[in-house]
């Protein structure tokens, strides 16, 4: 990640990798949301539920392959994922939109 990437972004990625979904949810504003595979999850409880469901479904490793600022409080992080999901390999783009130092919206696209 770049030196200008806000601290909340690597904190989110670390919490996701470690399975600490409470810490992951704390990276979001109270009304923050995630859009993943066409589904939207809003607020801390839904975001925790989304991550718990993923943890029970797939085993995978992830590596950040790049990041960039794409606007004020708007960042894209490229992540390479390998695991036991269909296809076994994916390159994802995480788009973080921030507000007051927290994630307001996270869009995950393949």
N, C-alpha and C positions, 0 to 999 in steps of 0.2 A: 504494500500500500504506500501511497505517497505521504510525504511529511505533512501535507495539508489535509489529509483525511481526518475528520473529527473522531475523537476518542470513542464515541458511542458505536461506530461502525466495527472496529476490531473487537470491542467488548461484546457486541451482538454475536459476531462470528465465533468468538471463543466460547461463549455460553452455549451456542448451538452445538459446537463440536464436543463440548464436555457433557452435554445432556442436562445442564442446569437451567431448566425452563423457567423457573422463577426469576433468575437473574436475566434471562433472555427477555422476559416480558417487561422487566424494569427498564429496559433500553427504549421502550415505546412510551409515547404520550398516552395518557389514560384512554383517549379515544383513538389511538393509533390503529392502523390496519395493515394486513398482509394480503396480497393477492398472489396465490400460488395455484397452478393448474386450473385456472378459471374460477376458483373459489375465493371468496373474501372472508377474512376472519377479523373481527373488530373487537377491540378492548382486550385487556390482559387475560381474562378467563378464556376467551375463544382462541387467542394466540397460544396459550399454554396447551389447550386441547389439541390444536393443530399439530404442535411439535410432539406431543405425547403420542398421537396417532402415527406420525411418521416414524418415531423411534420404535414403535411396536411392529412396524411393517417392513422396514428395510435396514440393512446394515451397510454402511458406506464410509468412505474417507473423502475428505475434501481438501483442496489446495487452492489458495488464492493465486491467480495467474496474472492479475493486473487490476488497476483501479484508476479512476479519473474523476475529476470534478466536471460536471456537465451543466452547472449553473450554481447560483447562490443557494446553499443548503440542499444541493441535489448532487448525488454521487452515484457512480456506477462501479460495481466490483465484479470482476470476472472470476468464476470459481469452477474448477475442474473437479468432477465427482465420479468416483468409481465405487461400485457395490453390487448387491444382489437384486437390484431392480431391473425391470425389462430393459434390455440393451446393455446394461452393465456399466456404461460410460456416458457422461453428459457434461457439456460445457454450458454453464448457466450464467446469466447476467442478473445481478441483484441491483435494483435501483432503489436507493435510499433517498427519501425526501424528509428533511429534518425540520424541526421547529423547536426553538428554545433548547437546543442541544440534545433533543430526543428524536427518535424515529416517529414521524407522523404517518408515513406511508412506506411500505416496502413492496415492490413488485418483483417477482421472480419469474424469469422467462428462460426457456431453453433455446 
